Amino acid sequence: MHSGTDMLTEEEVKKLVSANLRRLRTARGWSQDQLAKKAGLTTVGYGDIERGITLAKVSSLAKIAAALGCTLDEILPTKKRT
């Protein structure tokens, strides 16, 4: 069970997911357009996720993870770091 201090706000989740996606994508040398196409998403839709404008659905994150060859754990923050 998580205590209230371990929980992330929606804005914190968007910011952390955004940073993780950018890091994973750029490590592969891919553009946002390349990753969006590999994941079967629109470039605009993916870009909004990576910029932290949109909180992605789990199904979209699963497609992105598959395209990147990583796990959802590498994309999703689970709790605040202390």
C-alpha contacts under 8 A as a table, 3 or more apart, distances in Angstrom:
res1	aa1	res2	aa2	distance
2	H	5	T	7.93
2	H	6	D	6.05
2	H	7	M	7.10
3	S	6	D	5.54
3	S	7	M	7.12
4	G	7	M	5.53
5	T	80	K	7.79
6	D	79	K	5.26
6	D	80	K	5.41
7	M	79	K	5.83
7	M	80	K	6.70
8	L	11	E	8.00
8	L	12	E	5.82
8	L	13	V	6.23
8	L	79	K	6.24
8	L	80	K	6.33
9	T	12	E	5.11
9	T	13	V	6.28
10	E	13	V	5.07
10	E	14	K	6.20
10	E	55	L	7.88
11	E	14	K	5.12
11	E	15	K	6.18
12	E	15	K	5.10
12	E	16	L	6.13
13	V	16	L	5.21
13	V	17	V	5.94
13	V	55	L	8.00
13	V	76	L	7.65
13	V	77	P	6.61
14	K	17	V	5.23
14	K	18	S	5.91
14	K	49	I	7.68
14	K	52	G	4.90
14	K	53	I	7.47
14	K	54	T	7.29
14	K	55	L	5.80
15	K	18	S	5.10
15	K	19	A	6.25
15	K	51	R	7.96
15	K	52	G	5.56
16	L	19	A	5.11
16	L	20	N	6.12
16	L	76	L	7.50
16	L	77	P	6.45
17	V	20	N	5.10
17	V	21	L	6.05
17	V	50	E	7.33
17	V	52	G	7.53
17	V	75	I	5.71
17	V	76	L	5.77
17	V	77	P	6.84
18	S	21	L	5.27
18	S	22	R	6.17
18	S	49	I	6.48
18	S	50	E	4.36
18	S	51	R	5.85
18	S	52	G	5.37
19	A	22	R	5.19
19	A	23	R	6.12
19	A	50	E	7.31
20	N	23	R	5.15
20	N	24	L	6.12
20	N	74	E	7.24
20	N	75	I	5.48
20	N	76	L	7.85
21	L	24	L	5.16
21	L	25	R	5.91
21	L	50	E	6.21
21	L	75	I	6.35
22	R	25	R	5.18
22	R	26	T	5.95
22	R	50	E	6.46
23	R	26	T	5.42
23	R	27	A	6.02
24	L	27	A	5.23
24	L	28	R	6.72
24	L	68	L	7.34
25	R	28	R	5.40
25	R	29	G	6.55
25	R	30	W	5.65
25	R	31	S	7.29
25	R	32	Q	7.60
25	R	35	L	7.20
25	R	68	L	7.27
26	T	29	G	4.74
26	T	30	W	5.74
26	T	31	S	7.35
27	A	30	W	7.75
30	W	33	D	7.96
30	W	34	Q	5.86
30	W	35	L	6.41
31	S	34	Q	5.15
31	S	35	L	6.43
32	Q	35	L	5.29
32	Q	36	A	6.02
32	Q	43	T	6.63
32	Q	46	Y	7.07
32	Q	47	G	6.47
33	D	36	A	5.09
33	D	37	K	6.18
33	D	42	T	7.96
33	D	43	T	5.15
34	Q	37	K	5.29
34	Q	38	K	6.25
35	L	38	K	5.03
35	L	39	A	6.07
35	L	64	I	7.48
35	L	67	A	7.01
35	L	68	L	7.70
36	A	39	A	5.13
36	A	40	G	6.00
36	A	41	L	4.86
36	A	42	T	5.82
36	A	43	T	5.32
36	A	46	Y	5.75
36	A	64	I	7.69
37	K	40	G	5.01
37	K	41	L	5.95
37	K	42	T	6.96
37	K	43	T	7.32
38	K	41	L	7.79
38	K	64	I	7.89
38	K	67	A	5.58
39	A	63	K	5.13
39	A	64	I	5.08
39	A	66	A	7.30
39	A	67	A	5.23
40	G	63	K	7.34
41	L	45	G	6.55
41	L	46	Y	6.35
41	L	60	S	7.77
42	T	45	G	5.08
42	T	46	Y	6.14
43	T	46	Y	5.22
43	T	47	G	5.91
44	V	47	G	5.01
44	V	48	D	6.14
45	G	48	D	5.26
45	G	49	I	6.52
46	Y	49	I	5.11
46	Y	50	E	6.24
47	G	50	E	5.08
47	G	51	R	5.99
48	D	51	R	5.16
48	D	52	G	6.17
48	D	53	I	5.01
48	D	54	T	5.44
49	I	52	G	5.17
49	I	53	I	5.93
49	I	54	T	4.91
49	I	55	L	6.19
49	I	56	A	6.05
50	E	53	I	7.63
51	R	54	T	7.82
52	G	55	L	6.89
56	A	60	S	6.18
56	A	61	L	6.43
57	K	60	S	5.26
57	K	61	L	6.38
58	V	61	L	4.97
58	V	62	A	6.05
59	S	62	A	5.08
59	S	63	K	6.40
60	S	63	K	5.11
60	S	64	I	6.24
61	L	64	I	4.95
61	L	65	A	6.00
61	L	72	L	7.08
61	L	75	I	7.87
62	A	65	A	5.04
62	A	66	A	6.14
62	A	72	L	6.56
63	K	66	A	5.13
63	K	67	A	6.20
64	I	67	A	5.06
64	I	68	L	6.13
65	A	68	L	5.04
65	A	69	G	5.87
65	A	70	C	5.09
65	A	71	T	5.68
65	A	72	L	6.02
65	A	75	I	7.49
66	A	69	G	4.94
66	A	70	C	6.31
66	A	71	T	7.49
67	A	70	C	7.89
70	C	74	E	6.61
71	T	74	E	5.47
71	T	75	I	7.11
72	L	75	I	5.12
72	L	76	L	5.90
73	D	76	L	5.32
73	D	77	P	7.24
73	D	78	T	7.96
74	E	77	P	7.83
77	P	80	K	7.78
